[in-house]
Amino acid sequence: MQPPPDFDSGKLAKSLLRRSRQGALATLMAGSGDPYCSLVNLASHPDGSPILLISGLAVHTRNILADSRVSLMLDERAAGDPLEGARIMLSGHAEPADADKDLLRRRYLNAHPSAGAFVSFKDFSFFRIRPTGTHLVAGFGRIVDLKPEQFLTDLTGAEDLLTAEEGAVEHMNADHREAMGLYATKLLGAAAGDWRCTGCDPEGLDMQDGQTVLRLDFPERVADGTALRKMLVRLAGEARTRMNQSATH
């Protein structure tokens, strides 16, 4: 059965990757090749690929170092029957993060602040999953296999934005928490809370309140710090307009 024409499978897969903070990681047992599954915390690279911080003492880490092939199950954690919510099974290769360690560390700690207690331990290392594909299940008639280019964010030409991201996140959290709250409540329909920015990329902004994560998609792609600032001001204006409209009705 073909998915309905209005179903944007790539957008949903991207959102799940960005919003997920835990997942079931499947690896192959070193030596025997038997399947092994474990629960892991994760964050996302600016392109959407998963970032792991795992201990060299863990079985799944030893498995990865022997055979990098992995799969990762992510789901929406929907209320009620969990099988009614959307989920993806991402396949790929988990690789030690020899490059961009500062970026991976920053984005992971933004998503999991408590990891600051052990991120510097010698046995912990960052790994990045390089996806080869994903299987998306989003309900009856909404089952799709996607290629990486359909659910990852193209970072070509966005080097300036990646350089500006750290400062932009710090600025939003230090000086614009009101705007973050408006994005969450007026643009995304979430409950009021202590919303903070955890990352941004050419296609959107990630926000978090405790373990609740939201993804604010940009209406157009941004590729540098100037365009990002203009986009955030524009979206704050739209959120305030909606707030004023609701106050007059």
DACOR-V634832 format. One line per field, one symbol per residue. ss: DSSP state (H for helix, E for strand, C for the rest). burial: # if it has 16 or more other ideal C-beta (glycine too) atoms within 10 Angstrom, else .. Layout:
ss->???
burial->???
This chain:
ss->CCCCCCCCHHHHHHHHHHHCCEEEEEEECCCCCCEEEEEEECEECCCCCEEEEEECCCHHHHHHHHCCEEEEEEECCCCCCHHHCCEEEEEEEEEECCCCHHHHHHHHHHHCHHHHHCCCCCCEEEEEEEEEEEEEECCCCCEEEECHHHHCCCCCCCHHHHHHHHHHHHHHHHHCHHHHHHHHHHHCCCCCCCCEEEEEECCEEEEEECCEEEEEECCCCCCCHHHHHHHHHHHHHHHHHHHHHHHCC
burial->......#.##.##########.#.####.......#...###############.....##.##...#.###.###........######.#.#..#..#..##########...........######.#..###.#...#.#.#.#.####.#..#..##.###.##..#...#..#########..#..#.###############...####.#..#####.##..##..##..#..........
